[in-house]
Amino acid sequence: MSLKVRLALMNFLEFAVWGAYLTSMGRYLGNIGMSTDIGLFYSMQGLVSIFMPALMGIIADRWIQAQKLLGLCHLVAGVFMILAALYGMLSVGDASFTILFALYSCSVAFYMPTLALSNSVAYNALTQVGMDTVKDFPPIRVFGTIGFICSMWFVDLMGFQANQNQFIVSGVLSVILFLYTFSLPKCPIVKGGEKRSLTYALGLKAFTLFRQKNMVIFFVFSMLLGVSLQITNGFANPFISSFAAMPEYANTFGVQHANILISLSQISETCCILLIPYFMKRYGIKNVMLIAMFAWVLRFGFFGLGNPGDGVWMFVLSMLVYGVAFDFFNVSGSLYVDNNTDASIRSSAQGLFFLMTNGIGATIGTLSAQAVINAFTTGKQVGDNFYTVGDWQTCWFIFAGYALLICIAFALIFRPKNGRAEI
């Protein structure tokens, strides 16, 4: 099996694990009476990303080969996710927030670092055989999005969107990936022969990137844009499903199959990832990031204007621009960091980027979004189901306004140097 195929399969499983619950967990939580806590569950992904990816990146650079650590993290994450599903199954109608949240938190604490570790494994493998990461990685990474879509559709078509079985799907996929990591290329670790500084010995050298002005600005804006990352993942499904409380929309395709409608976002990703090498080479990191930021404005704005009936085309447009919003930010940002750091701190640098975006940024974003949504919406029982209804439009316009402000500020402040910084 060729290297690219092996790495593509790794990415497929990596994101299939996440896709099983990321866009539908909010629906499940709302259905068991935890709609006001959705933001807490999603913010936990951000909270653990503040320290776990950086910590695991240090371990991968210094002590344990990245592909082995990737597998161990997935084993632990998968076991806890299955335990969360079993608890939900045994406590139907009377689930304790504390217990479910604790089991879920333990799972994501070990899953979130794997997003950066999988990048590190791929970059190391490609570099070792002389391939160009900017050119060769995006076509591999696209299979991660395909895996995400496949698990989303599976959960939707199996009727798992509103129950705990989505966690079982995720957990089983994690265990499969753990087994698969034994076949992945070995990643080097840095062995210290001579005396090293304490910073180097602890693997904290990646933080020296903050000595560079452009990297500081880049990381700060990555954090600010990271605020947007988990908002639609956490609230798009509850939002679209809430139209079931309105008789004129209750039987529309979007309401009945919200996950499949949302999956158009990931289908868009598969196309946009393949455009990254061209855009990065031709327009540079600043313009690519600006495109991503404006795409977030459109992502939120179209949600605010649409509905699953005659306005469903607005939802479709929102899904289509998501590919640009997510990939041009996440994948391009990861490549920019990789091309502007030393190979000895590759895993640590990827962990640091993830800390700023999916850690600090996403945590602030999900908690803030939950506060906004709680202020403009309320819970409503319709038959056997529980929906979050109210002024969703104002919520989406607030999020769009924030993304627009970040876009304007980035255009004025970030000024990368010519040459390597443009890659």
Secondary structure, DSSP 8 states (H G I E B T S, - for coil): --HHHHHHHHHHHHHHHHHTTTTTHHHHHHHTT-GGGHHHHHHHHHHHHTTHHHHHHHHHHHTS-HHHHHHHHHHHHHHHHHHHHHHHHHTTT---HHHHHHHHHHHHHHHHHHHHHHHHHHHHHHHHTT--HHHHHHHHHHHHHHHHHHHHHHHHHTT-TTSTHHHHHHHHHHHHHHHHGGGS---------S---HHHHTT-GGGGGGGSHHHHHHHHHHHHHHTTTTHHHHHHHHHHHGGGGSTTTTTSHHHHTHHHHHHHHHHHHHHHHHHHHHHHHHHHHHHHHHHHHHHHHHHHHHHHH--SSTTHHHHHHHHHHHHHHHHHHHHHHHHHHHHTS-GGGHHHHHHHHHIIIIIIIHHHHHHHHHHHHHHHEEEEEETTEEEEEE-HHHHHHHHHHHHHHHHHHHHHH----SSGGG-
